[in-house]
Amino acid sequence: MTIDRRGFIAGSAALGLAACVPPDQSPLGRMQASLRLIEAKAGGTLGVEIHETATGVSVGLNRDRRFGHCSSFKLSLAAMVLALDAAGEIDANRRVTWTKGDLMPVSPFTERRLAEGATLLELAEYTQKYSDNAAANILLRELGGPAALTGFWRSIGDGESRLDRYEPELNNVPVTEYRDTTTPAAMARTVAKLAYGDVMPEAERARLRQWMIDTPTGARRVRAGLPESWIAGDKTGTSIWPGIGSSYVDIGFARPPEHPPVTFAAYYRARETHDGMDEGSEAALASVGEVIEDFAEREDGLPLVGNIF
């Protein structure tokens, strides 16, 4: 389902010739052309940022265009719980309860724990790993609402990402919508700060990274295009909202052996509204994983030395 790399190069050259402009033959130029080819073959709109944590070098496509989070905001929400607990601002072991009326589709953990409730830490883990919608709404309610998550992003230097509504309304993001959106450039750097930066102590960062590694929903997206020997984790999101097409999201990190970690934010907006998960749309994100591999192993890349980020 993924696009062959040799097809990338040939297609990239063709695109350059069609525009009557010599294609950029630098490593990053070829990778950007590869991303354009993925977008052209898929037929929708692709937004990507690939960011090297050790150097700040990045490559992307439509990197400053706004895309809806779908469920990918839950990674930042889980990180917010860990960060606030580490700072002593909340007690992540505090147990909360909810009612049957709080449940909604894709709420496996909160439905199972309806009678006994759960700690904020447990809700954070299951909203990240299994995208439990009710868990996300309960956490937002307990922490101050969508505006609190937007404030968390601002506090760590992300001036673009925002959350305005709860599940499921936050998934209603037509092309002209500003609410509940981010940009690939902003989110790739936010993931870097959460997974490798100083937003929280290393113990909490390690826990978050492990939750991301243990998240099963990204198996057919970016991670499908990465080498099996790499350590990678992510958070996906999907929106199939009537009348506005379908959106597929994957944000996360990838750590190749002996190279600096890379973070990524990939968004694909299909023109059609699908009946279920679309294999072609997920394959477009898997092809982004192949570009990430090329990016990490490019000739001017750096070996893993010293501190990360």
PyMOL commands that set and color helices and strands:
alter all, ss='L'
color gray80, all
select helices_A, chain A and resi 5-18+27-42+70-86+100-102+108-112+120-129+133-143+146-155+169-171+184-196+202-213+216-218+222-225+279-296
alter helices_A, ss='H'
color red, helices_A
select strands_A, chain A and resi 45-52+58-61+67-68+95-96+118-119+181-182+231-240+246-255+262-270
alter strands_A, ss='S'
color yellow, strands_A
deselect
rebuild
show_as cartoon
